[in-house]
Every structure is written in C-alpha cells, then in structure tokens.
Amino acid sequence: MVSNAKRIVIVGAGHAGGALAAHLRQYQFEGSITLVGSEELPPYQRPPLSKVCLTGPLNPDELLLRPESFYEQKDIDLLLGTQVIAIDRGKKQVSLAAGAPINYDFLVLACGASARELPVAGAQLNGVHHLRTVDDATRLKATLKSTAHLAIIGGGVIGLEVAASAREMGINVTIIEQQDSLLTRLASPDCSRFFKQLHESRGVDFLLGAQVYALHGDNGNVQSVQLQDQILPCDAVLVGIGSSPNISLAQQAGLSCNKGVLVDHNGITSDPNILAIGDMTQRPVLGLTESICLESVPSALEQAKIAASYLAGRPAAKEQNPWFWSDQYDIKYQVAGLPSLSQESIMRGDMETGSFSIFHFADEQLVAVESINAPRDFMMARKAIDTKQSINPELLADNTKEFKAALA
C-alpha cells in the first residue's frame, strides 16, 4: 500500500484507465488525478462495437461508461485527443505531443492493445477493416451498408461476432482461419465445433487451415482475397487476427517488457512509481505459475480495482479467476477459469439444443467451465472454481440431477 501519492497520471482512457480513475475517487483518494486519452471520447464500452453498433444505430454517447460530467464532478482532469510521447522517470514527468509536460508521483499506463496488421500486399486497400475503436466501428458500419460479401480473416471472437452481425444484416460471410479450428486460444474442441456448426447453420462459409497470401483490388478498393489454391471474391474484408499490446511507450522508458509490460499482482512495473494495467500487461493469473497477457474486459476491470486499492492505501484487493463472455446470434458463451488447464472434461446439457456446459478438471479439481446459454451453470461453477469447492464428477455427469447435487 502507498500513502504518499499526491499526483496520479493515468495514460489511456479505456476500460482500465477509466475504471481506475473512478475507483480512486470511490476509495477516497484526495490527490489530483489526470486521465489522458488519445481518442476524443471519454472511456466507453468496446464489446458492443462488434454487435449492436453494427446492426443498429451507432450513438457514441450511449457507449460511455460514465457521462463526461462525472469526471468534472469527481475532480478528474480528463485530457482527450491527447498523445503521450515520452516518460521521464527521473523527473517523474510525461511529455505530450502538444502542451506542457505533466508531473506525477505515480504513473499508471493503461494503453491497451492494437489490432494486429495483416502482413500481405493489399492490406491497405479501401474496404479492409480492423475493429478496436468506435471510429473503426463507424467506418466498418458504413462499408457494410453496401457489402454483399464480407471476408473475415481470423476465426477468433471478433471475427465470429462480426460474422453474426453481418448475417443479421443479410450479408454473405466467409471466415478464413489459418488454424484447423475456431477460437483456438480460448475454446475447448467441443465448443469450437459447436460454434462452427452454429455459424454454418446461419449461412456462414468457412475456409479452415487456409493461408492468406494477398488482397487484390481495383481503383484502390478491395475485391478479392488470394489464398494458396483459390481467389475469394469479396466487397469488404475484416482482419481479426489478434492484437498486440501497446508497449512502445513503456519500452522507451526502459520498463521491463516481454510480450506485454511485466507487472506484479498490484500492477507495479519494474519502476515502483509506475504501474500498468489492462490489455498492455503481462500479469500473474490465478492457476498459473507464469504471467500471461490476458485480454478481456473483466481482467482490465480487476486490475483497475487492485491498482486503485494499492494507490489509495487500502488493503489488497482479492484476485479473481479469469472469466470472459461472447454474444453471437442468440447464444451467450461464458467462460470462467482457463480451459487450457483441462486434463478431463464433463459435459452437462445437450449440445444439440444449444444449452450446455463443459466442466474442466485438473488433478480432480474444477479449473474451468464453458457455458452455452446456461447462465446458472456458469455462476455456480465460477463460484466453485473461486472457492475450490469439491465436486462429485459422477453426479455432475448425470443430467437427471441438478448441478448443485454434485457440490460436496
């Protein structure tokens, strides 16, 4: 815990940075707070960008996590459309692209991540999109209004969510994925197959195990995707091949980085006066001996709460097991824990009905759950994971009995 912080500067006004500023005031931090964001909007929700923002009216103000007046009321200095270009650790000062430097006692980096670029010829053609910001969503939405065939490169969460939105709009969709399955970094094989079948039933075509070699166009507009053995015509392309943590500012400042900025449980970097939170970090996670990059809204909010507790001099906030969700069509996919740790799995429910859960065990302990339209299973299993509650596998596998009967 610290008690000598008078000036806190937060670089990055996304979920993590915005939540940190709000928690600091909630926790009675009375010093100055400056929140610097490179976008023109105050902190806003990003999950809707791939869903309702594409299929319905896109009103940026409705996405805001808190009204802009909140920051004035809480005496949080909000600098939007402002780029931080350097950190002087000796002077405890950040330099801006325009304007006077800002001094800090503690600096918190919440710079997020950027969409990974497609490293092929034609990737800069008009009609080729990424989706990370509200401006990205605005441009993609405008393109989709005149799109007959959308090619999505990448079978991860963003690609599948945009595919669902595009199909709701009547657009033909082909998903191109380099791996032989979908959601390879998150889902179990059973859930991966479920989502492939779900999207196919809604008219989405898949090209799995496929490598993109180039994008072709005419008059600067994309018209096709070049694969190894075919050319796929299209009107627009969404590139959803993952993200890269925005660590250049931290690297320039000499902070320890690997894939992300290396932090401890409290978010402290190799400089005790600089913290980092959110998608830019490589952080400790319950259940793992090594730190990882964990890109999710719940992870960012958890880190913001823990960092705020530390900076406000409160007792350390409790760590959470990772959790995640995705909405596609009428399906809600919820994950708690890390399915990658699974040694054995048990399914409850019926995959054919679109309502089931897969429970993952390691060393006879429940370590993760994946739930499809089974929110009660998810909430009970998440609690069991957090408390390390014993579960009877035989009773769990018996669909004639309620889940709670399996809890020891």
N, C-alpha and C positions, 0 to 999 in steps of 0.2 A: 504494500500500500504506500501511497505517497500523500504528502500533505502540503508540499511546498510549491504546488503548481499554481501560478497566478495567470499565466497566458497559455492557452492551448490553441494551437492551429491545426485544423483538420484539412488535409488535401484530398479532395474527392467528395462530391456531394451526391453519392448514390445511396443505395440501401444502407450500407455500412456506415458511411460518414454521417448521413442524416440521423440514423438511429443513435449513433454515439453522441452527437450534439444534444439530442433530446434527453437521453439518459443522464448526461452530465447535469443538466438542469434539474431533472427529476431527483437526482441523488444529492441535490443541494450544493453543487459546485458553484462557488460565487465569483470565480475569476472570469477573465474575458475568454470568449470562445469565438474564433473566426473559422468559418466554413467556406472553403474555396472550391468552386466547381467550374469545370471547363465548359459545361453545357449552359444554355440560357435558362433552363428550368430548375426550380428547386428540386430536392430529392423526390423521385417518383417511382411508381411500381413498374417493373420491367416484365414480369410474367405475362401480363395481358397483351404485350406487343405482338406476340405470335398468334393471338387468338381473337378476342373481341375487337381489338384495334384494327385488324384486317377485315373482319366481316361486317363491322358496324361503323357508326360514326366515331371518328377519332378526335376526341376533345382532350388535349394535353392536360388541362386543368383538372379533369376528373381522375387523372392518374396520380396526382400529387399525394405523397404520403401524409403531408400536413399542409394546410394552407400557408401561403407565403407570409401572411400576417403572424403566424406562430413564431417565426424566427425573430421578428421585431419585438413581440410580446415577451419572449424569453431572453431578450438582450443577446441574441446570437448574430454576430456580424456576418451576413451572407454575401459573398462575392461571387457572382455568377458570370459566365462567359470570360473567366479569368484563368490563365495558364501559369502554373508554377514551373519555372525553368531551371531552378538550381536550389540546392540546400547548402548552407554554410554551417557545418556542425560546430565549428569553433566559435562563431559569433551567435549561434543559435538563431538563425535567420533564414528565411526563404525569399528568393528573388522571383518576381513576377515578370511576365512578358511585357507588361505595361504597368507603371505605377511604382510606388516606393516599396522597398523590402518590408517584410513583416517579421518582427521578433517573436520568439516563442520561449517558453520554459519547457513545454513538452510539445512535440510534433507527432501527429498521427497521420500516417499515409493510408489512404483508402482509395487507391487509384484504379481499382477494378482490373478488368481484362479487356482485351480487344479481340475481335473476330480474326481468326487465322486466315490469311490470304491464300488463294488458290495459286500455286506456283506454276502456271502454264500460260502459254501465249493466248491472248484474247480475254484474259481475266478482267481487263479494264474496259471492256465494251459496255455500251449503254444497255441496260436491261439485266446486268449482272448485279446481284444484291447480296448484302450481308444483313444481319438483324441483331443489333445490340442496343440501339438508342431509339428514341421517339422519332428522330429525323429519319433514321433507317426505315422505320415502320411507315412513315408518311410517304417516302419515296416508293417503297415496295407496294403499298396500297394503291398508289396512283398507277403503277405499272400493271398490277393485276386487273385493273378495270378493263384493259384491252388485251388481256392474255388469254389465248386459247389452250396453250400447252406450256406448263411450268416444269422445268427440270430442276430437281433438288439434288445437290451434290452433298451427300452425307446423311446417313441413317441414324442420327442421334436424336435427342429430344427436340431441338429446334426444328430439324428437318421434318420430323413426324408431326409436330404441332402445326407447322405451316401447311403441310400436306392436308391435314384435316380441315384447316380453314379454307384452303383453296378448293377442296372438293365441295365444301358447303356453298361456295360461290359458283360451282358448276365448271370449274377449270380442270382440264385433264392434267394429271400429275404423274411424272416418272421420278422415282427416287433411285439415285446411283450411289451405291455404297461399296467401298473398297474391300471391306470385310465380307465374310460369307453369312453374316447375321446382323441384326439390328441392335442398337443400344448396347454395344459390346462392352462399354466401360461401366455400365450400370446394371443391366437386367440379367437375370438368370436365363438359361437357354429356353425354358418353358415360357417365360414372359416374352422373350424375344420372338418366339414362334407365334404367340398369341397376337402380338401387335402386327406382325406381317400378315396374318390371316385377317385381322380386323381391317387393315387398310386395303387389302385386296378385295374384301367384301364391299368396300365403299368405292372401288374403281381405281385404286392407285396401282400403277405398274412398278415393278422392282427390277433393277439390274444389280445383282449382288456379285461380289468378287470382281468388280469392274473398275478399271483404272481410267481416269480422265487424262487425255493427252493434250487437248487444246479446246478452246472455244472459238467458233467461227462466226463471222458476221458480215453484214453488208451495210455500207454507209454509216459505219460506227455502231450499228445495232446488232446484238447477238441473235444468231439464227439457228445455231446447232452446237451440239457437244460431240467432240471427237473421242471415241473410245477405241480400244485396240482393234476391234473387228466390226465396228459399225459407226455410223454417224446418226445421232439422235436429233431430229429437228425439234425446235422449241421457239417460243416467243420471249421467254424470260428464264433466268437462272437464279436460284438461291444457293449460295455457298454456305453450308453449315458443317464445317469440318473441324469444329472445336475452337478454342480460344487460347490466347497467350497472355499470361499475367503482365500487367503494365509495370515493369520493374526498372525501366531505364533511369528514372529519377533516383531510385534507391541505389542503383549501381553507380551512378555518377557521384553519389555521396559516399561511396565506399562501404555501404552496408553489406552484410553477408547475405548472399543470394544463391540459390540453386535454380530450381525451376521457378520458384517464387521467392519472395523475401522470407528469410528464415526467422521465425518468431517462436517464443515460448508460449505457455498457456495463457499468460496475460496479454500477449500480443507484443511483447518487448522484443526489439531487434537487437543487433549487436551493439547498438548505441543505446544506453539506458534512458536517454531522453527522447528517443524516437520509438514509437510503436507503429505497427502496421496491422490492418485488419481487412477482412473480405477476400475477394477473389484473387488479389495480388499476392497472397501469402502462401507459404508452405508451413503448415501448422501441425501441432500434435493433435491426434484424434483418438478418442477412446477406442480401445480394442486393438490398436496398432502400436508397434514399437518404433516405427519410423514415421516422421512427419510427412504429410502429403498436401497437395493442392486440392482443395475441396470447394468446387464452385457451386454454390447454391445460396438462395436467399436465407434459409434458416441458419446456415453456417455463418453468413455475414452478420445476421442479427445477433447470434450467440456471441460472436467475437466482439461486437459493439458493446454488448451488455457487460461482458467480462472486462474489457478495457476501461469502460466508464467506471466500473466498481473500483478498479485499481487506481485510476487517476483521481477519483473523488475520495479516496481514503476509506473505502468501505471494505468489509470482509470479502474475500474472493468469491466470485460468482461460481456456481456449480457448472461443471462441464456437462454437455449433452452428447448422447449418441447422435450421429448424423441422421438426418431424415430429409425427405425430398418428395415432391409430387409433380405430376404432369396431367393435364386435361387434354384429351383428344376425342373428338366427337362427343358421345355421351358417356365416355369412360374416364374414371378418375383412377390414376395409378399412383399409389402411395408406397414409399419405401422407408423403412427405418432400419438402422444398422447398416452393415456392409455385407451384401450378398457374396462378395468376393471371398469372404472368410469361410464360406459354407463347406462343410465336409459331408453333410447329409441334409436332405430336404424332405419335407412332408407337405402335401397339398390338401387343402380343405376347400370344399365347394366344387363347382363344376365349370371347367374352362369353357364348355360349350354354351353355358348360359350367360357367360360374361361376368360372373361374380364368383371370385375365388381368392384364396390366399396361399402363398408358398412360404413356409416357415423354414428357416435355415439354421442348422445346428453345427456347432464345433465343440468337440470334447463334451458332448451331451448337454451343452448349454445353448439356449436360443441366442443367436447373434444377429439375426436379421429377419425381416419379414417384407414380402412384396404383396400388396393387396390390390386387387382389381375390383372396383365397385363393392368393397367390403370394409367400410369405414369402422365398424365396430371391431372387427378382427384387428384392424390396424392399430386402433387406440389401445386395446388390451395387450396386444403383442408388444407395442412400443413401451408400455409401462413395464411389462415383464422383462424386456431387454434391459431397461434402465435399472431395475431393481435386482436383476439376476435371479428372478424367480424360477424355481424348478417347474418343469412341465413334463407331464407323462406323454411320451410320444404315441403310445398305443391309443390312448383316449383322444389325443389330438387328431389322429388319422381317422377316427370314427366319426363320419359325417352325421350319424344319427344322434350324436351327443353335442351339447353346446360347448363352445370353446372353453368357457370358464370351468367345465368339468375336468379339463386337463391340467388346470393350475393346481400345483401341490399346496 
